[in-house]
Amino acid sequence: MAVRVLPQQQRAALVAMANGLSVGETARRLCLAPATIKSHRRLLYRRLGARCSAHAVATAIRVGLLDVADVQEPAGGERP
């Protein structure tokens, strides 16, 4: 895998995905259309060779595109 750097919006979408945000939640937080977030996710899956969001996040951490510090534990200790 030769991915070294992600564009800023794709990285923001990846961080949101790692934190369990939905497409709609991510779109609202980043002030983008849901279709744009879906596009970013498709591109991330393709670039990372991933089949789902968990695979994309795990691969991004493994190749150094995402740090585990980017993944925040929600209040109460449970994932949404």
Short mmCIF file of the C-alpha atoms (twelve columns), coordinates in Angstrom:
data_MODEL
# 
_entry.id   MODEL 
# 
loop_
_atom_site.group_PDB 
_atom_site.id 
_atom_site.type_symbol 
_atom_site.label_atom_id 
_atom_site.label_alt_id 
_atom_site.label_comp_id 
_atom_site.label_asym_id 
_atom_site.label_seq_id 
_atom_site.Cartn_x 
_atom_site.Cartn_y 
_atom_site.Cartn_z 
_atom_site.pdbx_PDB_model_num 
ATOM 1  C CA . MET A 1  0.000   0.000  0.000  1 
ATOM 2  C CA . ALA A 2  1.568   3.270  -1.132 1 
ATOM 3  C CA . VAL A 3  -0.788  5.722  0.571  1 
ATOM 4  C CA . ARG A 4  1.395   8.220  2.427  1 
ATOM 5  C CA . VAL A 5  -0.819  11.270 2.953  1 
ATOM 6  C CA . LEU A 6  -4.552  11.841 2.770  1 
ATOM 7  C CA . PRO A 7  -6.225  15.066 1.676  1 
ATOM 8  C CA . GLN A 8  -7.482  17.040 4.689  1 
ATOM 9  C CA . GLN A 9  -11.194 16.319 4.147  1 
ATOM 10 C CA . GLN A 10 -10.578 12.591 3.607  1 
ATOM 11 C CA . ARG A 11 -8.524  12.450 6.796  1 
ATOM 12 C CA . ALA A 12 -11.294 14.267 8.695  1 
ATOM 13 C CA . ALA A 13 -13.821 11.759 7.330  1 
ATOM 14 C CA . LEU A 14 -11.528 8.901  8.410  1 
ATOM 15 C CA . VAL A 15 -11.183 10.295 11.946 1 
ATOM 16 C CA . ALA A 16 -14.968 10.681 12.158 1 
ATOM 17 C CA . MET A 17 -15.397 7.109  10.916 1 
ATOM 18 C CA . ALA A 18 -12.897 5.891  13.532 1 
ATOM 19 C CA . ASN A 19 -14.968 7.612  16.193 1 
ATOM 20 C CA . GLY A 20 -18.159 5.893  15.076 1 
ATOM 21 C CA . LEU A 21 -19.892 8.880  13.516 1 
ATOM 22 C CA . SER A 22 -22.509 8.247  10.855 1 
ATOM 23 C CA . VAL A 23 -22.399 9.833  7.420  1 
ATOM 24 C CA . GLY A 24 -24.993 12.400 8.533  1 
ATOM 25 C CA . GLU A 25 -23.162 13.256 11.755 1 
ATOM 26 C CA . THR A 26 -19.877 13.596 9.888  1 
ATOM 27 C CA . ALA A 27 -21.483 15.809 7.241  1 
ATOM 28 C CA . ARG A 28 -22.913 18.127 9.899  1 
ATOM 29 C CA . ARG A 29 -19.632 18.374 11.817 1 
ATOM 30 C CA . LEU A 30 -17.578 19.060 8.688  1 
ATOM 31 C CA . CYS A 31 -20.236 21.298 7.060  1 
ATOM 32 C CA . LEU A 32 -20.308 19.092 3.966  1 
ATOM 33 C CA . ALA A 33 -23.063 17.319 2.076  1 
ATOM 34 C CA . PRO A 34 -23.708 13.684 3.033  1 
ATOM 35 C CA . ALA A 35 -22.965 12.730 -0.586 1 
ATOM 36 C CA . THR A 36 -19.494 14.255 -0.194 1 
ATOM 37 C CA . ILE A 37 -18.847 12.178 2.935  1 
ATOM 38 C CA . LYS A 38 -20.011 9.032  1.129  1 
ATOM 39 C CA . SER A 39 -17.624 9.880  -1.701 1 
ATOM 40 C CA . HIS A 40 -14.749 10.370 0.753  1 
ATOM 41 C CA . ARG A 41 -15.531 7.006  2.344  1 
ATOM 42 C CA . ARG A 42 -15.592 5.228  -1.025 1 
ATOM 43 C CA . LEU A 43 -12.245 6.789  -1.927 1 
ATOM 44 C CA . LEU A 44 -10.789 5.807  1.450  1 
ATOM 45 C CA . TYR A 45 -11.954 2.210  1.042  1 
ATOM 46 C CA . ARG A 46 -10.389 2.072  -2.403 1 
ATOM 47 C CA . ARG A 47 -7.106  3.725  -1.360 1 
ATOM 48 C CA . LEU A 48 -6.784  1.502  1.707  1 
ATOM 49 C CA . GLY A 49 -8.022  -1.682 0.061  1 
ATOM 50 C CA . ALA A 50 -10.736 -1.904 2.725  1 
ATOM 51 C CA . ARG A 51 -14.098 -3.646 2.625  1 
ATOM 52 C CA . CYS A 52 -15.788 -1.782 5.486  1 
ATOM 53 C CA . SER A 53 -15.213 1.096  7.887  1 
ATOM 54 C CA . ALA A 54 -13.583 -1.079 10.572 1 
ATOM 55 C CA . HIS A 55 -11.171 -2.471 7.982  1 
ATOM 56 C CA . ALA A 56 -10.394 1.045  6.719  1 
ATOM 57 C CA . VAL A 57 -9.681  2.328  10.238 1 
ATOM 58 C CA . ALA A 58 -7.535  -0.679 11.166 1 
ATOM 59 C CA . THR A 59 -5.560  -0.394 7.932  1 
ATOM 60 C CA . ALA A 60 -5.097  3.362  8.366  1 
ATOM 61 C CA . ILE A 61 -3.704  2.804  11.865 1 
ATOM 62 C CA . ARG A 62 -1.447  -0.018 10.655 1 
ATOM 63 C CA . VAL A 63 0.075   2.073  7.842  1 
ATOM 64 C CA . GLY A 64 0.440   5.186  9.988  1 
ATOM 65 C CA . LEU A 65 -2.284  7.371  8.456  1 
ATOM 66 C CA . LEU A 66 -4.252  7.422  11.682 1 
ATOM 67 C CA . ASP A 67 -3.065  7.355  15.270 1 
ATOM 68 C CA . VAL A 68 -4.983  5.581  17.998 1 
ATOM 69 C CA . ALA A 69 -4.996  8.959  19.787 1 
ATOM 70 C CA . ASP A 70 -7.384  10.143 17.031 1 
ATOM 71 C CA . VAL A 71 -9.952  7.645  18.317 1 
ATOM 72 C CA . GLN A 72 -11.714 9.046  21.356 1 
ATOM 73 C CA . GLU A 73 -13.512 6.965  23.934 1 
ATOM 74 C CA . PRO A 74 -17.032 8.371  24.324 1 
ATOM 75 C CA . ALA A 75 -18.338 9.397  27.738 1 
ATOM 76 C CA . GLY A 76 -19.668 6.350  29.547 1 
ATOM 77 C CA . GLY A 77 -17.115 4.066  27.894 1 
ATOM 78 C CA . GLU A 78 -19.455 2.683  25.238 1 
ATOM 79 C CA . ARG A 79 -19.360 3.129  21.481 1 
ATOM 80 C CA . PRO A 80 -22.466 4.540  19.800 1 
# 
